């Protein structure tokens, strides 16, 4: 039996938008070098590798450069493949075992809901290196999991921000999240840059919302949000903060599928 491969656009309901992810359904264990090499071959921000494991699936994520401990859009893409290819009935919950623990995915009225951990957001003091890398001196800066988080003054500032990828890659963080309120239509917007992990700008990032949901819950006094990621491809998410968890809903579209010849 050959491995099946898919490319899926996640956090969108139309092709050529959202965030593309590779999904590989493994029939046997592969080495880290093999998965890293295959992720480079796919050359997408993330490629997910799934291996059947009892009642669920073991799930790992690789950028073209490194393995990461959590990826939202590739998990959404993986769940979409399993549901869409009827490998898992639509009324069942998928259990993914991962470096971030057990992650659940279920089909909910045309959307796939991911159950992810919530990350603590804590203020930190800025430094001249951070200011120079970001390109301005933020009023406040926060640390959350492996990322920095900065709130901008307006949605226009988020949309028009011109990152210095090399400078950001020199920071001792995986990535930079910038965010702001939206003038209408959504509760907040964001963008995410992770050049250190081989991703200059991630089109739509589920895992960053594990930090954004607690951040905006504290500021807005609410727990449910509609979120917009303002990359060139853009994407939409529904986000809900629960005790220690973030529920992230998105849609996805399969672009192609095939079989490995190696």
Beta strands, then each sheet from edge to edge (+ up, - down):
strand 1: 4-10
strand 2: 19-26
strand 3: 46-53
strand 4: 56-62
strand 5: 67-68
strand 6: 94-98
strand 7: 101-108
strand 8: 111-117
strand 9: 122-124
strand 10: 141-144
strand 11: 147-151
strand 12: 175-181
strand 13: 188-194
strand 14: 199-202
strand 15: 224-229
strand 16: 235-242
strand 17: 245-250
strand 18: 252-259
sheet 1: 5+ 4- 3+ 2+ 1- 18+
sheet 2: 5+ 4- 6- 7+ 8- 17+ 16- 15+ 13+ 12- 11- 10+ 9-
sheet 3: 5+ 4- 6- 7+ 8- 17+ 16- 15+ 13+ 14-
end
